[in-house]
């Protein structure tokens, strides 16, 4: 599972495990700005992994590569679609390389993200890398994920992650 952050990973992890899936997480978030914020979110992800017995891998591609990917269209939703495309393509590539049967993303939890755009980009990444995209509409668990994160005392950010959302765009 591509994990955008620890709070958004709580409910999807619990749901997939309850369905019998063996879940590993990939922290691949070159969009997060500034570096200090990315480290806070990484530490929270490690904290969740420790508390939940979750195998988590961190992959970095650099913020500059992310900026290049979204710079074609900085308006919203254009930059968001470019962001999803970059991260989900790399997630699918890593899933295939590591021998996973499928991949999904915790981005599908957020009631603030472009759900249909995430699905489209994930399906394209799935096709390009020949690894199944496992779709879940995690949004029904959005509020529950927040409760779970608070209960585990996880760091909860106030914005999506990129510098364009620093003004308060929820995650």
C-alpha positions, 0 to 999 in steps of 0.5 A: 500500500502506498502510504501518504501518511500514518493517519491516512494509513490506519483505517486502510491497514485495519480494513485490509487486514480484516479481509485477510490481506498481508499488507506492507507499506511504501512511504513515497512522498516527494511532494511533502514540503518542507524537508522537516515536514517530510521527516515528521511524517516519516517518523509518524509512519515508523511509529505506526509501523512499530505499533501495528507490526507493519513492514514499511519501506521508504523510497525517495525520489527527490522533491525536485523530480516531483516539482518537475512532474507537477510543473506542467500544470500548477493549477488544482487539479492539474498539479494533483493529478501529476502528483498522483501519477508520479507517486502511483507509477513509482509505487506500481514499479516498486510493487512489481520489482518487489514481487507483490501481487497488487498495490493500492494507496491510502490516498483513497481515504481522503475526502479532500482528494480527487478520488476519480483522478487517483483511480485513473492514475493508479489504473494507468500505473497498473497497466504500465507495470503489469501489476494489479491495482487493488481498489478500495473506497476507503473514504467511509473510514475517513473519520474513523482513521482520525480517531485511530490516529489520535488514539495512537498519538500519531502526528497529524498534519494540517495540510496535504503536503506540498508547498501549494497546499501550505495555506491549509488544504486538508489532507 
